[in-house]
């Protein structure tokens, strides 16, 4: 994870498009500029970044299921809960599932665990928007390789 | 038609916290009820689930943007319900 660059996912360890499920691993860094402010002398992973982790986990799944035809933009967060403290060095896992694929949008649910203990959950709504240009698709392919998803394999 | 309208009106009332008795078949979801595009995604999700269909929102949006259709054709509730009935009939055919 590089929190300051919003690089939340280290890698995906499960991807089951047929079951519409995905699992991500993320290790919270020991140091980050984020912790300098949140909070001085008491570093905690911000709850909004846990929501971002859930959004990125399920966002990749939306992209896989829809064939990488566009970027899933997070447009809604419902029933979000932050259930526990996440400290530097924690090993996080995120389970994501698509519960509905609509026309141009998708609804997902995600849960996060820190060292196996539940720490967050939310229902997330995504709206698909076309990639701004072909260059962006190449960036997506590079990002996919880094986290263990072959964009080419799932592209329509 | 009436049962479809009742289901849709109840969904809108619950999703958007709009008094049920202000929702009529002639209500325009956007102009009269003030539903925005994000709220409409929640409504579409509930309609998709309730009727086992997939509202073609992308197609409708494209047709409106290209001037091939008016918003009234899709977002006045009696018209929306007629389209839902059509999608349900097509699914069951």
gemmi code that builds the backbone of each chain (N, CA, C; Angstrom):
import gemmi

chains = {
    "A": [
        ("UNK", (0.841, -1.202, 0.000), (0.000, 0.000, 0.000), (0.871, 1.246, 0.000)),
        ("UNK", (0.458, 2.218, -0.763), (1.064, 3.554, -0.692), (-0.099, 4.513, -0.517)),
        ("UNK", (-0.361, 4.793, 0.736), (-1.589, 5.523, 1.051), (-1.640, 6.886, 0.369)),
        ("UNK", (-0.492, 7.566, 0.345), (-0.485, 8.924, -0.201), (-0.712, 8.945, -1.707)),
        ("UNK", (-0.564, 7.789, -2.374), (-0.830, 7.700, -3.807), (-2.131, 6.937, -4.100)),
        ("UNK", (-2.857, 6.651, -3.048), (-4.102, 5.890, -3.175), (-3.862, 4.524, -3.838)),
        ("UNK", (-2.686, 3.983, -3.661), (-2.417, 2.620, -4.113), (-2.734, 1.696, -2.938)),
        ("UNK", (-3.978, 1.258, -2.892), (-4.453, 0.553, -1.705), (-4.271, -0.969, -1.792)),
        ("UNK", (-4.350, -1.505, -3.002), (-4.328, -2.964, -3.145), (-2.903, -3.435, -3.428)),
        ("UNK", (-2.409, -4.377, -2.623), (-1.111, -4.992, -2.939), (-1.289, -6.045, -4.022)),
        ("UNK", (-2.253, -6.939, -3.819), (-2.533, -7.936, -4.857), (-3.858, -8.632, -4.562)),
        ("UNK", (-4.425, -9.163, -5.612), (-5.645, -9.961, -5.452), (-5.257, -11.434, -5.350)),
        ("UNK", (-5.821, -12.123, -4.396), (-5.485, -13.533, -4.194), (-6.628, -14.452, -4.615)),
        ("UNK", (-7.798, -13.886, -4.842), (-8.923, -14.664, -5.377), (-9.692, -13.777, -6.343)),
        ("UNK", (-10.030, -14.357, -7.489), (-10.882, -13.657, -8.441), (-11.799, -14.694, -9.060)),
        ("UNK", (-13.085, -14.593, -8.739), (-14.067, -15.549, -9.252), (-15.182, -14.791, -9.963)),
        ("UNK", (-14.943, -14.451, -11.242), (-15.959, -13.675, -11.965), (-17.320, -14.365, -12.023)),
        ("UNK", (-17.319, -15.702, -12.158), (-18.600, -16.411, -12.249), (-19.408, -16.279, -10.956)),
        ("UNK", (-18.701, -16.249, -9.829), (-19.381, -16.089, -8.538), (-19.458, -14.622, -8.127)),
        ("UNK", (-18.850, -13.776, -8.957), (-18.841, -12.330, -8.704), (-18.206, -11.997, -7.359)),
        ("UNK", (-17.070, -12.657, -7.100), (-16.369, -12.441, -5.834), (-14.891, -12.166, -6.075)),
        ("UNK", (-14.295, -11.481, -5.108), (-12.887, -11.137, -5.208), (-12.324, -10.979, -3.795)),
        ("UNK", (-11.007, -11.209, -3.666), (-10.357, -11.025, -2.363), (-9.017, -10.333, -2.581)),
        ("UNK", (-8.778, -9.294, -1.794), (-7.546, -8.510, -1.927), (-6.741, -8.555, -0.635)),
        ("UNK", (-5.416, -8.453, -0.811), (-4.511, -8.340, 0.332), (-3.829, -6.978, 0.311)),
        ("UNK", (-3.684, -6.396, 1.477), (-3.034, -5.084, 1.594), (-2.277, -5.053, 2.923)),
        ("UNK", (-1.038, -4.609, 2.872), (-0.289, -4.441, 4.115), (-0.121, -2.953, 4.384)),
        ("UNK", (-0.616, -2.537, 5.516), (-0.527, -1.125, 5.880), (0.938, -0.791, 6.162)),
        ("UNK", (1.469, 0.263, 5.508), (2.889, 0.587, 5.726), (3.144, 1.050, 7.159)),
        ("UNK", (4.379, 0.869, 7.576), (4.735, 1.325, 8.924), (4.819, 2.847, 8.982)),
        ("UNK", (5.190, 3.422, 7.825), (5.311, 4.879, 7.780), (4.588, 5.423, 6.557)),
        ("UNK", (3.983, 6.571, 6.719), (3.302, 7.257, 5.624), (3.041, 8.692, 6.058)),
        ("UNK", (3.113, 9.645, 5.109), (2.743, 11.020, 5.472), (1.340, 11.118, 6.058)),
        ("UNK", (0.480, 10.180, 5.663), (-0.887, 10.192, 6.200), (-0.870, 10.098, 7.727)),
        ("UNK", (0.069, 9.293, 8.249), (0.108, 9.077, 9.702), (0.676, 10.281, 10.461)),
        ("UNK", (1.326, 11.171, 9.705), (1.855, 12.361, 10.386), (0.725, 13.250, 10.887)),
        ("UNK", (-0.412, 13.177, 10.187), (-1.550, 13.991, 10.624), (-2.653, 13.183, 11.264)),
        ("UNK", (-2.638, 11.873, 11.022), (-3.755, 11.032, 11.481), (-3.214, 9.847, 12.258)),
        ("UNK", (-2.807, 10.015, 13.509), (-2.734, 11.265, 14.273), (-1.304, 11.411, 14.799)),
        ("UNK", (-0.847, 12.626, 15.065), (0.526, 12.796, 15.575), (0.746, 11.992, 16.857)),
        ("UNK", (1.683, 11.042, 16.792), (1.981, 10.231, 17.964), (1.027, 9.070, 18.173)),
        ("UNK", (-0.006, 8.987, 17.357), (-0.985, 7.894, 17.481), (-1.486, 7.535, 16.078)),
        ("UNK", (-0.612, 6.911, 15.253), (-0.957, 6.654, 13.853), (-2.081, 5.633, 13.696)),
        ("UNK", (-3.110, 6.038, 12.959), (-4.245, 5.158, 12.670), (-4.604, 5.251, 11.192)),
        ("UNK", (-4.947, 4.123, 10.616), (-5.443, 4.127, 9.229), (-6.796, 4.839, 9.213)),
        ("UNK", (-6.930, 5.927, 8.417), (-8.213, 6.649, 8.383), (-9.354, 5.777, 7.869)),
        ("UNK", (-10.517, 5.923, 8.472), (-11.685, 5.147, 8.043), (-12.033, 5.382, 6.587)),
        ("UNK", (-11.854, 6.621, 6.095), (-12.184, 6.890, 4.689), (-11.263, 6.091, 3.759)),
        ("UNK", (-10.049, 5.805, 4.205), (-9.156, 5.005, 3.367), (-9.531, 3.523, 3.403)),
        ("UNK", (-10.142, 3.090, 4.496), (-10.679, 1.721, 4.507), (-11.826, 1.611, 3.500)),
        ("UNK", (-12.646, 2.661, 3.437), (-13.717, 2.672, 2.438), (-13.119, 2.673, 1.030)),
        ("UNK", (-12.031, 3.427, 0.844), (-11.361, 3.434, -0.459), (-10.835, 2.032, -0.800)),
        ("UNK", (-10.312, 1.337, 0.194), (-9.848, -0.044, -0.046), (-11.004, -0.925, -0.528)),
        ("UNK", (-12.161, -0.793, 0.106), (-13.327, -1.588, -0.299), (-13.772, -1.186, -1.703)),
        ("UNK", (-13.688, 0.125, -1.990), (-14.100, 0.607, -3.318), (-13.155, 0.088, -4.395)),
        ("UNK", (-11.845, 0.104, -4.120), (-10.895, -0.384, -5.129), (-11.040, -1.890, -5.324)),
        ("UNK", (-11.242, -2.618, -4.230), (-11.420, -4.071, -4.331), (-12.606, -4.403, -5.226)),
        ("UNK", (-13.745, -3.810, -4.926), (-14.947, -4.137, -5.696), (-14.948, -3.440, -7.060)),
        ("UNK", (-14.267, -2.298, -7.153), (-14.182, -1.611, -8.438), (-13.473, -2.457, -9.485)),
        ("UNK", (-12.391, -3.121, -9.071), (-11.701, -4.025, -10.007), (-12.620, -5.162, -10.436)),
        ("UNK", (-13.409, -5.660, -9.490), (-14.329, -6.754, -9.829), (-15.384, -6.278, -10.832)),
        ("UNK", (-15.878, -5.065, -10.634), (-16.844, -4.495, -11.591), (-16.198, -4.418, -12.977)),
        ("UNK", (-14.946, -3.969, -13.019), (-14.245, -3.860, -14.304), (-14.114, -5.223, -14.979)),
        ("UNK", (-13.757, -6.242, -14.182), (-13.611, -7.595, -14.745), (-14.934, -8.087, -15.311)),
        ("UNK", (-16.001, -7.932, -14.528), (-17.302, -8.469, -14.940), (-17.868, -7.724, -16.147)),
        ("UNK", (-17.579, -6.425, -16.237), (-18.115, -5.645, -17.354), (-17.143, -5.594, -18.534)),
        ("UNK", (-16.004, -6.260, -18.417), (-15.096, -6.375, -19.554), (-14.226, -5.163, -19.808)),
        ("UNK", (-13.951, -4.386, -18.764), (-13.062, -3.221, -18.881), (-13.509, -2.278, -20.001)),
        ("UNK", (-14.806, -2.022, -20.036), (-15.325, -1.084, -21.042), (-15.335, 0.348, -20.511)),
        ("UNK", (-15.135, 0.493, -19.210), (-15.138, 1.834, -18.634), (-14.658, 1.810, -17.200)),
        ("UNK", (-14.530, 2.993, -16.650), (-14.023, 3.128, -15.291), (-15.187, 3.153, -14.308)),
        ("UNK", (-15.194, 2.254, -13.325), (-16.270, 2.295, -12.322), (-16.001, 3.424, -11.320)),
        ("UNK", (-16.796, 4.454, -11.416), (-16.651, 5.571, -10.481), (-17.515, 5.331, -9.261)),
        ("UNK", (-16.920, 5.536, -8.099), (-17.677, 5.381, -6.859), (-18.657, 6.539, -6.733)),
        ("UNK", (-19.957, 6.227, -6.690), (-20.961, 7.298, -6.595), (-21.833, 7.169, -5.351)),
        ("UNK", (-21.703, 6.048, -4.636), (-22.529, 5.905, -3.438), (-21.894, 4.979, -2.427)),
        ("UNK", (-22.000, 5.351, -1.156), (-21.533, 4.493, -0.058), (-22.658, 4.414, 0.957)),
        ("UNK", (-23.126, 3.202, 1.210), (-24.232, 3.042, 2.150), (-23.858, 2.025, 3.220)),
        ("UNK", (-24.495, 2.208, 4.354), (-24.344, 1.255, 5.458), (-22.878, 0.987, 5.763)),
        ("UNK", (-22.081, 2.043, 5.691), (-20.657, 1.893, 5.982), (-20.426, 1.822, 7.491)),
        ("UNK", (-19.602, 0.885, 7.872), (-19.243, 0.749, 9.290), (-17.733, 0.577, 9.417)),
        ("UNK", (-17.160, 1.302, 10.353), (-15.760, 1.110, 10.709), (-15.777, 0.477, 12.094)),
        ("UNK", (-15.359, -0.777, 12.150), (-15.599, -1.551, 13.367), (-14.399, -1.656, 14.292)),
        ("UNK", (-13.235, -1.249, 13.781), (-12.067, -1.409, 14.638), (-10.917, -0.541, 14.193)),
        ("UNK", (-9.920, -0.460, 15.044), (-8.727, 0.343, 14.763), (-7.774, -0.445, 13.873)),
        ("UNK", (-7.216, 0.247, 12.879), (-6.195, -0.353, 12.028), (-4.911, 0.455, 12.180)),
        ("UNK", (-3.863, -0.207, 12.593), (-2.593, 0.460, 12.875), (-1.557, 0.152, 11.803)),
        ("UNK", (-0.491, 0.928, 11.740), (0.600, 0.640, 10.794), (1.095, -0.801, 10.952)),
        ("UNK", (1.363, -1.434, 9.812), (1.855, -2.808, 9.834), (0.773, -3.868, 9.786)),
        ("UNK", (-0.487, -3.457, 9.872), (-1.573, -4.447, 9.877), (-1.678, -5.145, 8.523)),
        ("UNK", (-2.030, -6.427, 8.567), (-2.299, -7.195, 7.343), (-3.797, -7.159, 7.101)),
        ("UNK", (-4.195, -6.524, 6.003), (-5.622, -6.381, 5.704), (-6.034, -7.308, 4.571)),
        ("UNK", (-7.242, -7.839, 4.696), (-7.861, -8.550, 3.576), (-9.231, -7.921, 3.338)),
        ("UNK", (-9.618, -7.895, 2.067), (-10.926, -7.343, 1.703), (-11.656, -8.345, 0.822)),
        ("UNK", (-12.872, -8.682, 1.229), (-13.730, -9.544, 0.415), (-14.762, -8.663, -0.273)),
        ("UNK", (-14.858, -8.813, -1.587), (-15.828, -8.030, -2.339), (-16.756, -8.918, -3.129)),
        ("UNK", (-17.988, -8.455, -3.322), (-18.962, -9.199, -4.123), (-19.863, -8.210, -4.857)),
        ("UNK", (-20.171, -8.533, -6.094), (-21.137, -7.736, -6.848), (-22.512, -8.333, -6.585)),
        ("UNK", (-23.416, -7.531, -6.084), (-24.762, -8.065, -5.814), (-25.749, -7.692, -6.919)),
        ("UNK", (-25.353, -6.717, -7.767), (-26.229, -6.398, -8.903), (-25.437, -5.663, -9.978)),
        ("UNK", (-25.583, -6.152, -11.204), (-24.989, -5.443, -12.347), (-26.127, -4.870, -13.165)),
        ("UNK", (-26.289, -3.560, -13.108), (-27.354, -2.907, -13.854), (-26.835, -2.367, -15.172)),
        ("UNK", (-27.638, -1.538, -15.805), (-27.252, -0.926, -17.070), (-26.440, 0.328, -16.785)),
        ("UNK", (-25.101, 0.188, -16.897), (-24.233, 1.328, -16.644), (-23.920, 1.585, -15.192)),
        ("UNK", (-24.340, 0.694, -14.329), (-24.026, 0.847, -12.910), (-23.934, -0.537, -12.258)),
        ("UNK", (-23.370, -0.577, -11.060), (-23.264, -1.839, -10.324), (-23.319, -1.553, -8.829)),
        ("UNK", (-23.848, -2.532, -8.101), (-23.925, -2.437, -6.641), (-23.047, -3.549, -6.068)),
        ("UNK", (-22.200, -3.188, -5.105), (-21.278, -4.169, -4.523), (-21.339, -4.108, -3.001)),
        ("UNK", (-20.914, -5.193, -2.410), (-20.747, -5.226, -0.957), (-19.315, -5.653, -0.659)),
        ("UNK", (-18.751, -5.083, 0.394), (-17.381, -5.437, 0.753), (-17.225, -5.463, 2.265)),
        ("UNK", (-16.285, -6.310, 2.679), (-15.923, -6.379, 4.096), (-14.407, -6.398, 4.202)),
        ("UNK", (-13.893, -5.747, 5.236), (-12.463, -5.725, 5.452), (-12.091, -6.353, 6.784)),
        ("UNK", (-10.925, -6.986, 6.805), (-10.447, -7.661, 8.015), (-9.008, -7.242, 8.288)),
        ("UNK", (-8.704, -7.008, 9.544), (-7.339, -6.696, 9.944), (-6.821, -7.836, 10.800)),
        ("UNK", (-5.795, -8.512, 10.266), (-5.270, -9.707, 10.947), (-6.406, -10.674, 11.287)),
        ("UNK", (-7.348, -10.802, 10.359), (-8.451, -11.754, 10.494), (-9.666, -11.243, 11.224)),
        ("UNK", (-9.586, -10.065, 11.796), (-10.702, -9.534, 12.590), (-11.476, -8.501, 11.770)),
        ("UNK", (-12.826, -8.589, 11.737), (-13.596, -7.623, 10.928), (-13.347, -6.185, 11.379)),
        ("UNK", (-13.082, -5.309, 10.394), (-12.844, -3.904, 10.736), (-13.732, -2.934, 9.956)),
        ("UNK", (-14.311, -3.394, 8.840), (-15.140, -2.459, 8.082), (-16.054, -3.214, 7.126)),
        ("UNK", (-17.118, -2.542, 6.720), (-18.015, -3.094, 5.710), (-18.803, -1.954, 5.089)),
        ("UNK", (-19.306, -2.162, 3.891), (-20.092, -1.127, 3.215), (-20.770, -1.703, 1.986)),
        ("UNK", (-21.817, -1.018, 1.567), (-22.433, -1.273, 0.263), (-22.065, -0.104, -0.642)),
        ("UNK", (-21.563, -0.427, -1.828), (-20.992, 0.589, -2.700), (-21.702, 0.598, -4.054)),
        ("UNK", (-21.947, 1.789, -4.553), (-22.553, 1.932, -5.880), (-21.534, 2.530, -6.838)),
        ("UNK", (-21.432, 1.934, -8.014), (-20.513, 2.424, -9.046), (-21.292, 2.800, -10.298)),
        ("UNK", (-20.848, 3.867, -10.935), (-21.375, 4.247, -12.241), (-20.234, 4.093, -13.249)),
        ("UNK", (-20.510, 3.398, -14.330), (-19.459, 3.179, -15.342), (-19.363, 4.371, -16.267)),
        ("UNK", (-18.143, 4.884, -16.419), (-17.919, 5.981, -17.364), (-16.835, 5.549, -18.340)),
        ("UNK", (-16.971, 5.899, -19.614), (-15.965, 5.458, -20.604), (-14.570, 5.961, -20.239)),
        ("UNK", (-13.551, 5.166, -20.594), (-12.173, 5.626, -20.395), (-11.963, 6.926, -21.177)),
        ("UNK", (-11.198, 7.849, -20.619), (-11.025, 9.141, -21.296), (-10.263, 9.033, -22.609)),
        ("UNK", (-9.395, 8.039, -22.714), (-8.624, 7.873, -23.962), (-7.956, 6.493, -23.935)),
        ("UNK", (-7.314, 6.140, -25.046), (-6.677, 4.822, -25.155), (-5.483, 4.713, -24.200)),
        ("UNK", (-4.829, 5.835, -23.958), (-3.690, 5.833, -23.042), (-4.110, 5.364, -21.649)),
        ("UNK", (-5.315, 5.748, -21.256), (-5.790, 5.350, -19.931), (-5.963, 3.831, -19.849)),
        ("UNK", (-6.400, 3.230, -20.941), (-6.538, 1.769, -20.950), (-5.171, 1.106, -20.705)),
        ("UNK", (-4.123, 1.681, -21.301), (-2.780, 1.130, -21.084), (-2.379, 1.251, -19.614)),
        ("UNK", (-2.754, 2.362, -19.016), (-2.470, 2.544, -17.581), (-3.206, 1.491, -16.763)),
        ("UNK", (-4.451, 1.209, -17.157), (-5.229, 0.182, -16.448), (-4.560, -1.185, -16.572)),
        ("UNK", (-4.024, -1.474, -17.769), (-3.351, -2.762, -17.981), (-2.141, -2.867, -17.051)),
        ("UNK", (-1.369, -1.779, -16.962), (-0.192, -1.775, -16.074), (-0.607, -1.941, -14.622)),
        ("UNK", (-1.645, -1.216, -14.228), (-2.114, -1.315, -12.843), (-2.617, -2.726, -12.552)),
        ("UNK", (-3.306, -3.314, -13.540), (-3.816, -4.667, -13.360), (-2.700, -5.675, -13.151)),
        ("UNK", (-1.631, -5.537, -13.929), (-0.497, -6.451, -13.781), (0.093, -6.354, -12.377)),
        ("UNK", (0.143, -5.156, -11.841), (0.745, -4.965, -10.514), (-0.065, -5.651, -9.421)),
        ("UNK", (-1.385, -5.715, -9.603), (-2.219, -6.293, -8.538), (-2.683, -7.713, -8.869)),
        ("UNK", (-2.242, -8.224, -10.032), (-2.536, -9.631, -10.338), (-3.785, -9.856, -11.159)),
        ("UNK", (-4.209, -8.848, -11.940), (-5.368, -9.013, -12.814), (-4.942, -8.745, -14.258)),
        ("UNK", (-5.243, -9.709, -15.130), (-4.929, -9.537, -16.542), (-6.075, -8.791, -17.218)),
        ("UNK", (-5.848, -7.517, -17.455), (-6.886, -6.703, -18.095), (-7.205, -7.251, -19.485)),
        ("UNK", (-6.150, -7.685, -20.199), (-6.374, -8.198, -21.557), (-7.304, -9.413, -21.538)),
        ("UNK", (-7.123, -10.286, -20.561), (-7.918, -11.522, -20.505), (-9.403, -11.237, -20.355)),
        ("UNK", (-9.731, -10.209, -19.603), (-11.140, -9.962, -19.299), (-11.748, -8.845, -20.140)),
        ("UNK", (-10.959, -8.255, -21.030), (-11.480, -7.146, -21.840), (-12.451, -7.652, -22.897)),
        ("UNK", (-13.498, -6.857, -23.134), (-14.455, -7.187, -24.198), (-14.042, -6.469, -25.471)),
    ],
    "B": [
        ("UNK", (-50.897, -2.882, -14.813), (-50.389, -1.515, -14.788), (-50.484, -0.935, -13.387)),
        ("UNK", (-51.669, -1.106, -12.758), (-51.818, -0.501, -11.437), (-50.862, -1.127, -10.438)),
        ("UNK", (-50.679, -2.455, -10.501), (-49.782, -3.090, -9.539), (-48.340, -2.685, -9.808)),
        ("UNK", (-47.996, -2.534, -11.078), (-46.650, -2.066, -11.404), (-46.449, -0.660, -10.845)),
        ("UNK", (-47.439, 0.206, -11.055), (-47.312, 1.574, -10.539), (-47.199, 1.568, -9.016)),
        ("UNK", (-48.013, 0.771, -8.350), (-47.944, 0.739, -6.880), (-46.555, 0.315, -6.404)),
        ("UNK", (-46.003, -0.699, -7.058), (-44.672, -1.174, -6.672), (-43.627, -0.082, -6.888)),
        ("UNK", (-43.692, 0.559, -8.058), (-42.708, 1.609, -8.375), (-42.878, 2.800, -7.435)),
        ("UNK", (-44.114, 3.201, -7.199), (-44.353, 4.350, -6.310), (-43.859, 4.050, -4.895)),
        ("UNK", (-44.102, 2.835, -4.443), (-43.625, 2.470, -3.098), (-42.097, 2.484, -3.041)),
        ("UNK", (-41.462, 2.005, -4.101), (-39.994, 2.027, -4.160), (-39.487, 3.461, -4.090)),
        ("UNK", (-40.096, 4.346, -4.881), (-39.659, 5.747, -4.898), (-39.879, 6.389, -3.527)),
        ("UNK", (-41.036, 6.138, -2.943), (-41.344, 6.736, -1.631), (-40.321, 6.299, -0.590)),
        ("UNK", (-40.000, 5.009, -0.612), (-39.081, 4.478, 0.398), (-37.636, 4.898, 0.118)),
        ("UNK", (-37.247, 4.845, -1.138), (-35.853, 5.137, -1.492), (-35.517, 6.609, -1.316)),
        ("UNK", (-36.453, 7.479, -1.692), (-36.167, 8.918, -1.719), (-36.878, 9.689, -0.616)),
        ("UNK", (-37.562, 8.980, 0.254), (-38.269, 9.634, 1.362), (-39.251, 10.692, 0.849)),
        ("UNK", (-40.010, 10.297, -0.149), (-41.036, 11.173, -0.722), (-42.401, 10.650, -0.266)),
        ("UNK", (-43.290, 11.540, 0.215), (-44.608, 11.062, 0.660), (-45.311, 10.294, -0.459)),
        ("UNK", (-45.772, 9.093, -0.147), (-46.368, 8.210, -1.155), (-47.553, 8.871, -1.860)),
        ("UNK", (-48.344, 9.665, -1.109), (-49.561, 10.213, -1.710), (-49.274, 11.361, -2.691)),
        ("UNK", (-48.023, 11.802, -2.761), (-47.688, 12.845, -3.743), (-47.218, 12.247, -5.068)),
        ("UNK", (-47.087, 10.932, -5.099), (-46.578, 10.256, -6.304), (-47.761, 9.733, -7.119)),
        ("UNK", (-47.902, 10.228, -8.340), (-49.022, 9.822, -9.199), (-48.479, 9.275, -10.514)),
        ("UNK", (-49.342, 8.620, -11.291), (-48.883, 8.107, -12.592), (-48.372, 9.207, -13.523)),
        ("UNK", (-48.859, 10.439, -13.317), (-48.415, 11.542, -14.183), (-47.182, 12.263, -13.643)),
        ("UNK", (-46.674, 11.842, -12.498), (-45.484, 12.498, -11.931), (-44.266, 12.242, -12.805)),
        ("UNK", (-43.511, 13.298, -13.018), (-42.211, 13.168, -13.695), (-41.167, 12.980, -12.597)),
        ("UNK", (-40.436, 11.874, -12.677), (-39.515, 11.528, -11.582), (-38.511, 12.646, -11.307)),
        ("UNK", (-38.047, 13.301, -12.368), (-37.015, 14.333, -12.202), (-37.657, 15.702, -11.950)),
        ("UNK", (-38.548, 16.096, -12.847), (-39.089, 17.459, -12.790), (-40.073, 17.657, -11.643)),
        ("UNK", (-40.911, 16.655, -11.377), (-41.939, 16.809, -10.337), (-41.478, 16.306, -8.974)),
        ("UNK", (-40.773, 15.191, -8.970), (-40.399, 14.577, -7.689), (-38.992, 14.960, -7.242)),
        ("UNK", (-38.232, 15.602, -8.125), (-36.900, 16.087, -7.744), (-35.867, 14.994, -7.540)),
        ("UNK", (-36.080, 13.854, -8.191), (-35.134, 12.740, -8.038), (-33.912, 13.003, -8.919)),
        ("UNK", (-32.720, 12.924, -8.321), (-31.515, 13.148, -9.129), (-30.992, 11.822, -9.676)),
        ("UNK", (-29.954, 11.929, -10.509), (-29.486, 10.738, -11.224), (-28.949, 9.673, -10.273)),
        ("UNK", (-28.331, 10.095, -9.174), (-27.787, 9.101, -8.238), (-28.913, 8.393, -7.487)),
        ("UNK", (-29.926, 9.167, -7.077), (-31.079, 8.527, -6.433), (-31.765, 7.572, -7.407)),
        ("UNK", (-31.763, 7.961, -8.695), (-32.436, 7.093, -9.655), (-31.716, 5.758, -9.817)),
        ("UNK", (-30.394, 5.741, -9.559), (-29.684, 4.456, -9.590), (-30.210, 3.523, -8.501)),
        ("UNK", (-30.467, 4.094, -7.320), (-31.036, 3.280, -6.233), (-32.421, 2.770, -6.616)),
        ("UNK", (-33.196, 3.647, -7.261), (-34.540, 3.240, -7.687), (-34.437, 2.155, -8.759)),
        ("UNK", (-33.517, 2.345, -9.710), (-33.346, 1.340, -10.769), (-32.936, -0.004, -10.178)),
        ("UNK", (-32.050, 0.031, -9.182), (-31.615, -1.208, -8.515), (-32.824, -1.915, -7.905)),
        ("UNK", (-33.667, -1.158, -7.203), (-34.840, -1.752, -6.551), (-35.841, -2.268, -7.590)),
        ("UNK", (-36.012, -1.525, -8.682), (-36.929, -1.979, -9.745), (-36.384, -3.239, -10.414)),
        ("UNK", (-35.081, -3.234, -10.727), (-34.464, -4.425, -11.331), (-34.717, -5.655, -10.465)),
        ("UNK", (-34.515, -5.472, -9.156), (-34.697, -6.600, -8.226), (-36.161, -7.016, -8.143)),
        ("UNK", (-37.055, -6.033, -8.011), (-38.471, -6.336, -7.792), (-39.093, -7.051, -8.984)),
        ("UNK", (-38.651, -6.668, -10.205), (-39.297, -7.218, -11.399), (-38.416, -8.240, -12.135)),
        ("UNK", (-37.190, -8.431, -11.664), (-36.301, -9.390, -12.312), (-35.901, -8.968, -13.708)),
        ("UNK", (-35.710, -7.667, -13.896), (-35.350, -7.130, -15.216), (-34.093, -6.266, -15.089)),
        ("UNK", (-33.672, -5.700, -16.206), (-32.539, -4.782, -16.214), (-32.959, -3.548, -17.011)),
        ("UNK", (-33.333, -2.492, -16.290), (-33.728, -1.268, -16.982), (-32.574, -0.788, -17.860)),
        ("UNK", (-32.815, -0.532, -19.138), (-31.715, -0.123, -20.046), (-31.380, 1.364, -19.903)),
        ("UNK", (-30.860, 1.733, -18.746), (-30.613, 3.147, -18.459), (-29.614, 3.777, -19.430)),
        ("UNK", (-28.579, 3.011, -19.789), (-27.586, 3.578, -20.711), (-28.224, 3.932, -22.053)),
        ("UNK", (-29.063, 3.021, -22.542), (-29.732, 3.258, -23.834), (-30.667, 4.458, -23.728)),
        ("UNK", (-31.425, 4.537, -22.642), (-32.363, 5.647, -22.478), (-31.613, 6.981, -22.410)),
        ("UNK", (-30.529, 6.991, -21.635), (-29.748, 8.226, -21.493), (-29.196, 8.666, -22.838)),
        ("UNK", (-28.699, 7.693, -23.608), (-28.140, 8.017, -24.925), (-29.217, 8.578, -25.847)),
        ("UNK", (-30.398, 7.978, -25.809), (-31.480, 8.440, -26.683), (-31.921, 9.855, -26.323)),
        ("UNK", (-31.973, 10.148, -25.022), (-32.342, 11.498, -24.590), (-31.260, 12.491, -25.003)),
        ("UNK", (-29.999, 12.124, -24.747), (-28.893, 13.032, -25.078), (-28.800, 13.316, -26.579)),
        ("UNK", (-29.179, 12.316, -27.386), (-29.110, 12.496, -28.840), (-30.379, 13.109, -29.414)),
        ("UNK", (-31.336, 13.423, -28.544), (-32.572, 14.045, -28.998), (-33.548, 13.093, -29.654)),
        ("UNK", (-33.295, 11.775, -29.503), (-34.184, 10.789, -30.117), (-35.392, 10.477, -29.239)),
        ("UNK", (-35.341, 10.920, -28.000), (-36.461, 10.684, -27.072), (-36.485, 11.826, -26.065)),
        ("UNK", (-37.634, 11.998, -25.447), (-37.745, 13.018, -24.400), (-37.668, 12.333, -23.046)),
        ("UNK", (-37.336, 13.090, -22.025), (-37.287, 12.495, -20.688), (-38.663, 12.010, -20.268)),
        ("UNK", (-39.729, 12.669, -20.784), (-41.089, 12.256, -20.420), (-41.358, 10.801, -20.805)),
        ("UNK", (-40.769, 10.362, -21.890), (-41.019, 8.999, -22.358), (-40.511, 7.945, -21.377)),
        ("UNK", (-39.514, 8.323, -20.571), (-38.928, 7.344, -19.651), (-39.190, 7.662, -18.186)),
        ("UNK", (-39.364, 8.930, -17.876), (-39.385, 9.306, -16.458), (-40.738, 9.779, -15.943)),
        ("UNK", (-41.751, 9.937, -16.819), (-43.117, 10.072, -16.303), (-43.539, 8.660, -15.877)),
        ("UNK", (-44.044, 8.537, -14.675), (-44.152, 7.207, -14.073), (-45.044, 6.244, -14.850)),
        ("UNK", (-46.142, 6.758, -15.444), (-47.001, 5.831, -16.194), (-46.246, 5.291, -17.410)),
        ("UNK", (-45.366, 6.115, -17.989), (-44.565, 5.645, -19.127), (-43.479, 4.676, -18.665)),
        ("UNK", (-42.864, 5.013, -17.524), (-41.856, 4.110, -16.957), (-42.475, 2.747, -16.658)),
        ("UNK", (-43.682, 2.767, -16.066), (-44.343, 1.498, -15.718), (-44.688, 0.694, -16.973)),
        ("UNK", (-45.103, 1.384, -18.033), (-45.410, 0.680, -19.284), (-44.153, 0.001, -19.827)),
        ("UNK", (-43.020, 0.666, -19.700), (-41.767, 0.078, -20.177), (-41.346, -1.107, -19.300)),
        ("UNK", (-41.589, -0.978, -18.005), (-41.297, -2.105, -17.110), (-42.164, -3.301, -17.491)),
        ("UNK", (-43.454, -3.046, -17.727), (-44.352, -4.135, -18.140), (-43.859, -4.782, -19.431)),
        ("UNK", (-43.359, -3.951, -20.338), (-42.836, -4.483, -21.595), (-41.613, -5.357, -21.380)),
        ("UNK", (-40.729, -4.923, -20.495), (-39.521, -5.704, -20.212), (-39.871, -7.022, -19.524)),
        ("UNK", (-40.863, -6.974, -18.629), (-41.292, -8.196, -17.933), (-41.917, -9.167, -18.936)),
        ("UNK", (-42.750, -8.630, -19.834), (-43.393, -9.480, -20.845), (-42.346, -10.113, -21.759)),
        ("UNK", (-41.342, -9.317, -22.142), (-40.286, -9.847, -23.017), (-39.497, -10.942, -22.308)),
        ("UNK", (-39.290, -10.755, -20.999), (-38.544, -11.758, -20.238), (-39.318, -13.072, -20.171)),
        ("UNK", (-40.643, -12.957, -20.040), (-41.470, -14.149, -19.865), (-41.889, -14.797, -21.189)),
        ("UNK", (-41.576, -14.123, -22.303), (-42.031, -14.640, -23.618), (-41.268, -15.914, -23.983)),
    ],
}
model = gemmi.Model(1)
for chain_id, residues in chains.items():
    chain = gemmi.Chain(chain_id)
    for i, (resn, *xyz) in enumerate(residues, 1):
        res = gemmi.Residue()
        res.name, res.seqid = resn, gemmi.SeqId(i, " ")
        for name, pos in zip(("N", "CA", "C"), xyz):
            atom = gemmi.Atom()
            atom.name, atom.element = name, gemmi.Element(name[0])
            atom.pos, atom.b_iso = gemmi.Position(*pos), 0.0
            res.add_atom(atom)
        chain.add_residue(res)
    model.add_chain(chain)
structure = gemmi.Structure()
structure.add_model(model)
structure.setup_entities()
